[in-house]
Amino acid sequence: MGTPASLISDLGLTTALVGAAPLVLFAFGIMYVLADLRHSRGGERDPLLGAQVALTLFMTIGFQLLLLSSGMALGQTLKGKVSSFDEKVNALNTTPAVASSGDDSKLAGVDSGTLALMATGGFTLLYAAVLYLLRVRRNSHGRVGRQAAGINAVVTGLGLLISLGSLLLMVFARLSGSSTLAWDNWLFQSGADDTLAFMLVYLFGNLLTLSVIMKKSAVDAADVAIEAAEIVEVAEVAEVVEVAEE
């Protein structure tokens, strides 16, 4: 089984994103249809429902691109930090001109493609989040946002499980094999460092989305309790008025 980074490299990032796009669009399409049916049954249609779904879709795309590029960047950074000592030793045996030459497409060990992907995801997430918070959230219900967070929790959870499973598979293969490499050398030569980087990033993303869901659920529960208290209060007032009229 290849590491997440090697699979992305083999399949091509564009192919991977195009393959995942229909699933994301289908999930948000179902979310829109269910929300529209729910509002129709309640007799009150939300005019901003389409904007909510569209903006949460773009936030999801930006968030997932940011997680993906962060995992790639972390793996590349780890490799760069570990190999820095060897590079310094090799530089002592080279001419100054050769030693000073480097890869201009990299920044702190992260290649330009990863940086571009990270910037794209961050800008998409920020742009959609600002529009959602300023124009949509204050005038609409937060159920769509909670459902979008749930979709992201599922995606990050799957990424976490896949990365964890890949890492454990490589560790067990190392334990059952006859490799004489030290564990630190094995970690970077086997590609397990990339898998570990993706696992940590998706663990953070999963915890973040779950915290958003729990926070929104607590707010909704408080709103329901307030509405129930108001209904009871109105009923009590109506009862008092009826008694007074009699």
Summary of the structure (lengths in Angstrom):
residues: 246
radius of gyration: 25.6
end to end distance: 80.3
largest distance: 105.1
contacts: 685
relative contact order: 0.12
helix: 85%
strand: 2%
